[in-house]
């Protein structure tokens, strides 16, 4: 049984934890009584509101009481509240809004004990490792606290120390939560349709990952590797010689919290550029890398004096599989195309709905929520507003938010909130749309090219306006260059893979028994300034150099098929 002692358990294992406490129930009785007593008073208040028909009048007051109750119960329940704040499938909207405010700030534990933990874990006196170490923590949270210091070798560092006996406290609480979930679920006012213990297990797994500082260090290094070619993103270095599972030593970041607008402006930084870096790096994490920072609150994001944005605290991260990233892009395409039946099918693939669910009644509900949102001026789109509207839908229908998507929702809403604090007029689409449009147009992979075709063709017809909109939106991103994109597109057209698109484009240009010269002219007017003759010539020479003689011969018949649309144009339609 020794290997299953809570203090020694490195990964969340509900069976091992249950075995340990099943034979030692007295270790959990006192805690159980305190939890039951705390929630009993809260539930009685809810029932009293119901008897007095005062549910609506008191719902804000009860939500505040729940937040305060969870804070008093300590680290596990603070984290539970933070997790529930992203679960509209479990908690009603009126409680969600209050739980979002839940902070994990707690009084710091004794500094002498913290220094003792550092020495015990790293097996050296503090003086042998650090020439300086702050006498008090610069930050204290529910799981640990941070000191500012300097290594003997001179590097300025942050030293993160875990709270004492944290693992036994968390395992005991998780055991009680799971035990209670197994028989309380039918009595709770939650829209489930699945085992509540699975929710506890998802939470326990992420919590155990968060308290393993070796895991956090590896996450930081993977994140840094993903952004190695992006000079705008900073990730602190990990000093592994002074790190283990309970002590983490990393590079100290000098910067300003993203909510400190005054200091950011005083340093000569442009908040708009900081916002852009934050949103585009967030989208890169989700749609390119698949490895994303799931806790980007203001204390974890800093604007540096040189204009870079720094991420810190990599305890809460998650990974998206390639198929999930592809389905996410599919879902975006279906939202844009207003294909709500396909969108409902995407929700099944992503795990929001079970495969056996009847999606027919859900489709009109999706249309009611999203149709209204995307029917408005795209510049007025607000992710938080959509999330709030969606929370009502998820509470009424058998939706379940997979754990990683709860983290994604939390991440996106938080980043939008930070951006709004820097600029009250911020619109997420003004930054997000150009990035997504550029990704679709460059089409680095077969899957992205296929999704671009899904956007450009609807009911077998080419959507000229969509292509024009995509190019116009992408050009608002200064990193987007039409010429390389056109080059990629031409290479794709002339490839075997592009055979279908060649046929479709010919049909598109001659559709409805007419030549679509006006649409072609409109597109040309949009991009002609970027397609200067000398640049076009250089690209053409480069492409011909890369082609074999046989390849060039194979292309000639295809190229000549496009001549009527090029060389025979009038002077006014020249391109």
C-alpha positions, 0 to 999 in steps of 0.5 A, spaced: 500 500 500 505 504 501 506 506 493 499 509 493 500 514 499 497 520 497 504 524 498 508 519 493 502 519 487 505 522 481 499 521 477 492 522 478 489 515 479 482 514 482 482 507 483 489 507 487 486 513 491 480 510 493 483 504 495 488 508 500 482 511 503 477 505 503 481 502 508 483 509 512 476 512 512 477 516 518 483 520 515 477 523 510 471 524 515 473 531 518 474 534 512 467 531 509 463 533 515 466 540 513 464 540 506 457 537 507 456 543 513 458 548 508 454 546 502 448 544 506 447 551 508 448 554 501 443 548 498 438 550 504 438 557 502 437 555 494 431 551 497 428 557 501 429 561 495 425 556 491 419 556 497 419 563 497 419 564 489 425 569 490 430 565 485 430 570 480 431 576 485 437 572 489 440 568 484 446 574 484 447 573 491 447 566 491 452 566 486 457 570 490 455 566 496 458 560 492 464 563 490 466 565 497 464 558 499 469 555 494 474 560 496 474 558 504 474 551 502 481 552 499 486 550 493 482 544 491 475 547 491 478 554 488 480 550 482 474 546 482 470 553 481 475 556 476 474 549 472 466 550 473 466 557 470 468 554 463 462 549 464 456 551 461 453 544 460 454 543 468 452 550 471 447 555 469 449 562 466 447 566 473 453 562 477 458 562 471 458 569 471 460 570 478 465 564 478 469 567 473 471 572 478 474 567 482 481 568 484 486 563 487 490 568 491 491 566 498 495 568 504 502 566 503 505 560 507 511 561 512 517 563 509 522 559 513 518 553 511 518 555 504 526 556 504 526 549 508 522 546 502 527 549 497 533 546 501 530 539 502 528 538 494 534 541 491 539 538 497 543 544 497 543 550 502 540 556 499 546 560 500 550 555 495 545 556 490 542 563 490 546 570 491 540 573 493 533 571 494 527 575 496 525 574 504 518 574 502 514 572 496 512 576 490 506 572 489 502 567 492 497 563 489 493 556 491 498 551 489 504 555 491 508 562 491 514 565 488 520 568 490 525 573 486 532 571 486 539 571 483 543 565 482 550 564 484 552 565 477 548 571 476 542 570 472 536 573 475 530 568 476 523 566 479 523 561 484 516 557 485 515 553 491 509 548 492 505 549 498 507 544 503 503 537 504 499 539 497 498 533 494 495 529 500 490 535 501 488 534 493 488 527 493 483 527 499 479 532 496 478 529 490 477 522 493 471 525 497 469 529 490 469 523 486 465 519 492 460 524 492 459 525 485 457 517 484 451 518 488 449 526 488 449 526 480 441 525 480 440 530 485 444 536 482 440 541 478 445 539 472 444 537 465 449 531 464 447 525 460 454 522 462 457 520 468 459 526 473 465 522 476 468 523 469 468 530 470 472 529 476 477 525 473 478 530 468 479 535 473 484 531 477 488 529 471 489 536 469 490 538 477 496 533 478 499 535 471 499 542 474 502 541 481 508 537 477 513 542 476 518 538 472 512 537 467 511 545 467 518 546 465 517 541 459 511 544 457 515 551 457 520 548 453 515 545 448 512 552 448 518 555 446 520 551 441 513 552 437 515 559 437 522 559 436 521 563 429 517 568 432 521 574 435 515 577 438 513 571 443 518 570 449 518 564 454 522 564 460 528 559 460 528 553 465 534 552 470 533 544 470 539 544 475 535 548 480 528 544 479 524 538 481 517 536 482 516 541 487 521 547 486 521 550 479 527 555 477 526 559 471 528 566 468 525 572 471 521 576 466 521 584 467 515 587 464 508 589 465 502 586 466 497 586 460 492 590 464 497 595 466 495 600 460 498 606 463 505 603 464 505 599 457 503 606 454 509 610 459 514 605 456 512 607 449 509 601 447 503 600 442 497 596 446 494 595 439 501 591 437 501 587 444 493 585 442 495 583 436 501 578 438 496 575 443 491 574 439 495 571 433 499 567 438 493 564 441 490 562 434 497 559 432 497 555 439 490 552 437 490 551 429 498 550 428 501 547 434 495 544 437 499 545 444 496 551 447 496 555 454 490 554 458 491 559 463 492 566 460 490 570 465 493 577 466 498 575 471 501 570 466 502 575 460 507 580 460 508 586 455 516 587 455 519 593 454 522 591 447 515 590 445 515 582 446 509 579 449 512 574 455 508 567 457 509 565 464 506 559 468 506 553 464 502 548 469 496 548 465 497 546 458 493 541 453 494 538 446 490 538 440 490 532 436 491 533 428 484 531 427 481 535 432 485 541 429 482 539 422 475 539 425 475 545 428 477 549 422 471 545 419 467 548 424 469 555 422 468 554 415 461 551 417 459 557 421 461 562 415 457 558 410 451 557 415 451 550 414 448 548 421 447 541 420 454 540 418 456 544 424 452 539 429 456 533 426 462 537 427 460 537 435 459 530 435 466 529 432 469 534 437 465 530 443 460 535 445 455 531 443 454 523 443 454 519 437 447 516 438 444 523 439 439 525 435 441 532 432 435 534 428 432 538 434 439 541 435 440 544 428 435 550 429 437 551 436 444 552 433 441 557 427 438 561 432 444 562 437 449 563 431 445 565 425 443 571 429 451 572 431 454 572 424 448 576 421 450 582 425 456 586 422 462 582 423 466 587 426 461 587 432 462 579 434 464 578 441 466 572 443 464 573 450 457 574 448 457 568 444 459 564 449 454 567 454 448 565 449 451 558 447 451 557 455 444 557 455 443 552 449 448 547 452 444 547 459 438 546 455 440 540 450 445 534 452 451 538 450 458 536 454 464 540 454 470 536 453 475 538 458 480 541 453 475 545 450 473 548 457 480 550 457 480 553 450 473 557 452 477 559 458 483 561 454 479 565 449 474 569 453 480 571 458 484 573 452 479 577 449 477 580 456 485 582 457 485 585 450 478 589 451 482 592 458 487 595 453 482 597 448 475 598 450 473 598 442 477 591 441 474 586 436 477 580 436 475 578 428 479 584 426 485 580 428 483 573 428 480 573 421 486 576 417 490 570 420 485 565 419 484 568 412 491 568 411 492 560 413 486 558 408 489 562 402 496 559 403 494 552 404 500 549 406 497 542 407 492 538 403 487 539 409 487 546 409 486 546 401 480 542 402 477 547 407 479 553 402 475 549 397 469 548 402 469 555 403 469 557 396 464 552 393 457 552 395 452 547 392 457 546 386 457 554 385 464 558 386 463 564 391 466 569 388 465 574 393 468 569 398 474 569 395 474 577 394 473 577 402 478 572 404 483 576 400 481 583 402 481 580 410 488 577 409 491 583 406 489 587 413 495 582 416 501 586 414 505 579 414 500 577 408 503 577 401 499 576 395 504 574 390 507 567 394 500 565 395 498 566 388 505 562 387 502 556 391 495 557 388 498 556 381 503 550 383 497 547 386 492 548 380 498 545 375 499 539 380 495 532 379 491 534 386 489 541 383 485 537 377 478 538 380 479 545 381 482 547 374 475 544 372 471 548 377 475 554 375 473 554 368 466 552 370 466 558 375 468 563 370 463 561 364 457 559 369 450 561 368 452 562 360 456 568 361 463 570 362 464 572 369 469 578 367 466 583 372 468 578 378 475 577 375 476 584 374 474 586 381 479 580 384 485 583 379 483 590 382 484 588 389 491 584 388 494 588 382 498 593 386 502 587 389 503 583 383 508 588 380 511 585 373 518 585 375 516 580 381 512 576 377 517 575 372 522 573 378 517 568 380 516 565 373 523 564 372 524 561 379 518 556 378 521 554 371 528 553 374 524 548 379 521 544 373 524 539 369 523 539 361 518 533 362 514 537 367 514 543 363 512 540 357 506 537 361 504 543 363 504 547 357 497 544 354 494 546 361 497 553 361 494 554 354 487 553 356 488 559 360 490 564 355 483 566 352 482 569 359 489 572 359 492 574 352 485 576 349 483 581 354 482 588 352 487 593 355 482 595 360 482 588 363 489 587 362 492 582 368 
